[in-house]
Amino acid sequence: MVTPASTYRLQFGRCLTFTDAVAVVPYLASLGVGWVYTSPLLTAMPGSAHGYDVADPRRTSEVIGGEFGLRALVAAVRGHGMALVVDIVPNHLGVADPQANPAWWDVLRHGPSSRFARWFDITGWPLRLPVLADSSDALADLRLDGDVLRYYEHAFPVAPGTAGGTPQQVHEAQHYRLVSWRADVGYRRFFAVSDLAAVRVEDPDVFDATHGEVLRWVAEGEVDGLRVDHPDGLTDPPGYLQRLREHAPDTWIVVEKILEPGEQLPASWPVAGTTGYDALAEVDGVLVDPAGEATLTALDTELTGVQTDWAQLVHDCKYDVATGMLGSELHRLAALAPALTDVSDALAEVLACFPVYRSYLPGHGAEHLDQALAAARHRRPDLAMTLAALAPRLRDPSDELAVRFQQTSGAVMAKGVEDTAYYRWTRLIALNEVGGDPGRFGLDLDAFHAAAAHREELAPQGMTTLSTHDTKRSADVRARLAVLAEMPEWWAGAVREFTKLAQAAGAGVPDPALGHLLWQTLVGAWPLPPDRLHAYLEKAMREARTHTTWTDPDAPFESAMHAVADAALDDPALYTAVARVAARIIPPGRSNSLSAAAVQLAMPGVPDTYQGSELWDLSLVDPDNRRPVDFTARADLLTRIDRGWLPDVDDSGAAKLLVVSRILRARRDHPKRFTGYTSLRGAGAAASHAIAFARNGVVAVATRLPVGLADRGGWGATALPLPSGSWTDVLTGLSVRSDVALAELLGLYPVALLLRN
């Protein structure tokens, strides 16, 4: 198996086609990228903005250029000495527009006799489709159009020989039933998204049919790497990955597996590692000052009037998700144990207490199930008998209840924590990131180095990342917000000032937790245009679900929160205050950004760079992070740097481009040097502000806690003892040896990458 030196993620769609990507390839090669890493390339639902709603897994998307365009991209990538990694989506297919998905259309038309019926994880017949308005007379709006039933913009096939009668009578004769969008669905979904129907890839024939095109790319040498989306939704993730490996024996494979702190990827999985959210948490953590925790916790309590218990909040949000938006999945589980009393309550409690995303019985995770059962018994002694009856069944990997439970627990964790609790507890939102733990406030140097050494030992070929299409906010926003942990009292005063000024502007904050999220978002992504701010705020409010939701929006509440955002941008006094605070944290935030980039690019693992993030990227949650990238501007800046320009750390972001390009090129040109891991410690009063480690002929150095460093007067006499030999910084050309003064090494930039001469 060949492993990339690095990857660069491209998000394909109408704004980035194969033709566009071909034009970008020379720039990526110059940047130092090892392999190009793409979003899903198969035919997606009409108008798809991301490609994860694949409609036909047997065809390359014509929207982005089709098979001819893919071959052109492969040729361009190969011509520049790179290879291709493709994102694949085995868990589900898009069904929002049945006519766009040939397999789903056939299932709806022919029912259980369809040759595609075995593709989908269907609960029973007739198949329930949640598309109707939530009213008793919704079916009155059905229309019959030849052999198609239409409900507003929705179209559904009519089974052969059933077209006679009224639209309602025809509907009753179908293999499906249109039901309220609030009703239980008749198939397993991706999380709570009814437009994504789960696929039974555990069936070898279904695997072959849905993977044939991708595996053809692999077999013909067009694709050398695969990124597997959401394996936790599958019936048998280890079995799936083993089958994938058998079909792609020499392919670099990574999995989008979210690991909780301390959790390990199953060693038996035939993959290189995860997609890197665990590394993200480690890099972010070492840049956050643990000393700020008490003050920011007190501020959160002051604002909300509640002392938040993170573990309790996680439990409550997961229980709410299990019994609410994932009610269909809970009901399906409960139906497998109909003789037990209060079985829905008991299953929901175990799901809420599950400490990780899921188990993989029988080989991995039984201890997590035991922990969840024990916690459920402690919380709900009234359910003890039901829990005792469930326990042996949940431990039995051959029991359908255990299989379905494992598939459901990951969805409950994702929706309950990432998409709910992260928006409710806003103490320091830099910590509220996929794969992170907001209850763990920062990471000291010893813990960081231990984690990095562990990665080198267990998964040196796994991916690392800082920003993805799924992160809640970009690495640069998080890096800027990490500064607040160094200045907690100052930030608390700023929040009180913002709140008073908003009130004076006639825009009182209706929810202080969301208000705190808004203030952090403003300074973290400043300057932020109104359209992006309001779009983000709407999503944040509805994901939190404390006052308003996607399904039941509260217009007055949302208007009140949007008024606060408007005041921040339009009211002179509030705008000035926000701008002043943002200006204070931008410089140290940039120091953190450069440090995060340098550490992630040099540490163990295969570093991924998300499209455009080689310059400052102040993106928020999707779809904000899928905005078009100006690659021409980046190429122009890189050309200037290659001519000898050492840019200032300024608004242009060219300093970050310098760091990214030089380290990527070093990894590409000297791959053997990026092996091994030895922590290095500075000597002197400011030693705790240096993150430093050596690899096989490489030393990476980065600054942490820059505000504290400045407050103590800088590096002073602090030095870094280097391994023997002479060394050159690839960023500045500075030559050093033995004990190097950090004031000299980091005089121009807060980071350095030294190569042994």
Secondary structure, DSSP 8 states (H G I E B T S, - for coil): ----S-EEEE--BTTB-HHHHHHHHHHHHHHT-SEEEES--EEE-TT-SSS-SEEEEEEE-TTTTHHHHHHHHHHHHHHTT-EEEEEE--SEEE-SSGGG-HHHHHHHHHGGGSTTGGGB-B-SSSEEEEEE-SSTTGGGGEEEETTEEEETTEEEE--TT---S-HHHHHHTSSEEEEETTS--SB-EETTEEEEEEB-TTSHHHHHHHHHHHHHHHHTTS--EEEE--GGGSS-HHHHHHHHHHHSTT-EEEE-----TT----TTS-SSEE-SHHHHHHHHHHTS-GGGHHHHHHHHHHHHSS---HHHHHHHHHHHHHHTTTHHHHHHHHTTSTTSTTHHHHHHHHHHH-SSS--BTTTB-HHHHHHHHHHHHHH-GGGHHHHHHHHHHHH-TTSHHHHHHHHHHHHHHIIIIIIIIHHH--S-GGG--TT--TTS----HHHHHHHHHHHHHH-TTSEE-S--TT-SB-HHHHHHHHGGGGSHHHHHHHHHHHHHHHHHTT---S-HHHHHHHHHHHHHH-S--HHHHHHHHHHHHHHHTSS--SSS--HHHHHHHHHHHHHHHH-HHHHHHHHHHHHHHHHHHHHHHHHHHHHHHHSSSEEEEETTTTS----BSTTGGG----HHHHHHHHHHHHTT----SSTT-HHHHHHHHHHHHHHHH-GGGS---EEE--BSTTGGGEEEEE-SSEEEEEE--HHHHHHTTSSTT-EEEEEEEEEEETTT--EEEEEEEHHHHTSSSSEEEEEE-
